[in-house]
Amino acid sequence: MQIGVIGAGQCDEETYRIAFRVGQLIAEKGHILINGGLGGVMEASARGAKSRNGLVVAILPRRKEICNEFSDIRIATDMGHARNVIIVHSSDALISVGGGYGTVSEIAIALKEGKRVASINPPVVMEGMRVFETPEEAVDYCISDS
């Protein structure tokens, strides 16, 4: 599976820790991590995946040079926030960790497209998404058959 991890480009230590663990779990279970390639939650999840030899694909808002160092494949869109649609459509399921307006847009697009969305400390709660307390619960929900 290709699992999108979405969240703010800047975050506190607790959010970073959660996103790091989400990335680790995705890689440990043999899945590909997709994110926006910048800092904060994106960097933390990529770093976590790389700590477990995972594959990370970054869908960037601008040029490849702005990408964090933990991404394997860097797709430069020069589309700004419009790249959120590419992240959603490239993901089989998504996990949001915290976040702001960009994260809310990705959650909304994912739900509209019928994607499974797991959230930890979401900025908003929308009908159709599931809120979880732990990275383990969120990842398990995304990869489960039900």
QUINORNOR-V227448 format. One record per residue. N is the residue number from 0. SS is DSSP state (H for helix, E for strand, C for the rest). PSI is psi as a letter, one per 20 degrees, with the letter a starting at -180 (NA if undefined). OMEGA is omega in whole degrees, -180 to 180 (NA if undefined). Layout:
n:N ss:SS psi:PSI omega:OMEGA
n:N ss:SS psi:PSI omega:OMEGA
This chain:
n:0 ss:C psi:q omega:172
n:1 ss:E psi:o omega:-176
n:2 ss:E psi:p omega:178
n:3 ss:E psi:p omega:174
n:4 ss:E psi:p omega:-174
n:5 ss:E psi:q omega:-179
n:6 ss:C psi:r omega:-174
n:7 ss:C psi:q omega:178
n:8 ss:C psi:i omega:174
n:9 ss:C psi:p omega:-178
n:10 ss:C psi:r omega:178
n:11 ss:C psi:r omega:-176
n:12 ss:H psi:g omega:-179
n:13 ss:H psi:g omega:178
n:14 ss:H psi:g omega:178
n:15 ss:H psi:g omega:180
n:16 ss:H psi:g omega:179
n:17 ss:H psi:g omega:-179
n:18 ss:H psi:h omega:177
n:19 ss:H psi:g omega:-180
n:20 ss:H psi:h omega:176
n:21 ss:H psi:g omega:179
n:22 ss:H psi:g omega:177
n:23 ss:H psi:g omega:-177
n:24 ss:H psi:g omega:178
n:25 ss:H psi:g omega:-180
n:26 ss:H psi:g omega:-180
n:27 ss:H psi:h omega:-178
n:28 ss:C psi:j omega:173
n:29 ss:C psi:k omega:-179
n:30 ss:C psi:r omega:179
n:31 ss:E psi:p omega:179
n:32 ss:E psi:p omega:176
n:33 ss:E psi:p omega:173
n:34 ss:E psi:a omega:-175
n:35 ss:C psi:i omega:171
n:36 ss:C psi:j omega:-177
n:37 ss:C psi:b omega:-177
n:38 ss:C psi:a omega:176
n:39 ss:H psi:c omega:-179
n:40 ss:H psi:h omega:-179
n:41 ss:H psi:g omega:178
n:42 ss:H psi:g omega:-178
n:43 ss:H psi:g omega:-179
n:44 ss:H psi:g omega:178
n:45 ss:H psi:g omega:179
n:46 ss:H psi:g omega:177
n:47 ss:H psi:g omega:179
n:48 ss:H psi:g omega:-179
n:49 ss:H psi:h omega:179
n:50 ss:H psi:i omega:178
n:51 ss:C psi:k omega:178
n:52 ss:C psi:k omega:179
n:53 ss:C psi:r omega:178
n:54 ss:C psi:p omega:-178
n:55 ss:E psi:p omega:176
n:56 ss:E psi:p omega:180
n:57 ss:E psi:p omega:175
n:58 ss:E psi:o omega:-169
n:59 ss:E psi:q omega:179
n:60 ss:C psi:h omega:-179
n:61 ss:C psi:c omega:-176
n:62 ss:C psi:r omega:179
n:63 ss:H psi:h omega:-175
n:64 ss:H psi:i omega:-178
n:65 ss:H psi:i omega:-175
n:66 ss:C psi:q omega:173
n:67 ss:C psi:r omega:-174
n:68 ss:C psi:i omega:-174
n:69 ss:C psi:j omega:-178
n:70 ss:C psi:p omega:-179
n:71 ss:C psi:g omega:-178
n:72 ss:E psi:p omega:-175
n:73 ss:E psi:o omega:180
n:74 ss:E psi:o omega:-178
n:75 ss:E psi:o omega:-176
n:76 ss:C psi:h omega:-173
n:77 ss:C psi:k omega:-177
n:78 ss:C psi:j omega:-177
n:79 ss:H psi:c omega:-177
n:80 ss:H psi:i omega:178
n:81 ss:H psi:i omega:178
n:82 ss:H psi:i omega:178
n:83 ss:H psi:h omega:179
n:84 ss:H psi:h omega:179
n:85 ss:H psi:g omega:178
n:86 ss:H psi:g omega:-179
n:87 ss:H psi:g omega:-177
n:88 ss:H psi:h omega:179
n:89 ss:H psi:i omega:-177
n:90 ss:C psi:q omega:175
n:91 ss:C psi:h omega:177
n:92 ss:E psi:r omega:-179
n:93 ss:E psi:q omega:175
n:94 ss:E psi:p omega:175
n:95 ss:E psi:p omega:176
n:96 ss:E psi:o omega:-176
n:97 ss:C psi:b omega:173
n:98 ss:C psi:r omega:-179
n:99 ss:C psi:b omega:-177
n:100 ss:H psi:g omega:179
n:101 ss:H psi:g omega:178
n:102 ss:H psi:g omega:179
n:103 ss:H psi:g omega:180
n:104 ss:H psi:g omega:179
n:105 ss:H psi:g omega:177
n:106 ss:H psi:g omega:-178
n:107 ss:H psi:g omega:179
n:108 ss:H psi:g omega:-180
n:109 ss:H psi:g omega:180
n:110 ss:H psi:g omega:179
n:111 ss:H psi:h omega:180
n:112 ss:C psi:j omega:178
n:113 ss:C psi:k omega:179
n:114 ss:C psi:q omega:174
n:115 ss:E psi:p omega:-180
n:116 ss:E psi:p omega:174
n:117 ss:E psi:p omega:-178
n:118 ss:E psi:q omega:173
n:119 ss:E psi:p omega:-177
n:120 ss:C psi:l omega:-176
n:121 ss:C psi:q omega:177
n:122 ss:C psi:h omega:175
n:123 ss:C psi:r omega:174
n:124 ss:C psi:p omega:-180
n:125 ss:C psi:q omega:178
n:126 ss:C psi:p omega:178
n:127 ss:C psi:h omega:178
n:128 ss:C psi:q omega:178
n:129 ss:E psi:p omega:-180
n:130 ss:E psi:p omega:-178
n:131 ss:C psi:q omega:180
n:132 ss:C psi:h omega:-173
n:133 ss:C psi:q omega:174
n:134 ss:H psi:h omega:-179
n:135 ss:H psi:g omega:179
n:136 ss:H psi:g omega:-178
n:137 ss:H psi:g omega:-180
n:138 ss:H psi:g omega:179
n:139 ss:H psi:g omega:178
n:140 ss:H psi:g omega:-177
n:141 ss:H psi:h omega:-176
n:142 ss:H psi:i omega:-179
n:143 ss:C psi:q omega:-180
n:144 ss:C psi:i omega:-175
n:145 ss:C psi:NA omega:NA
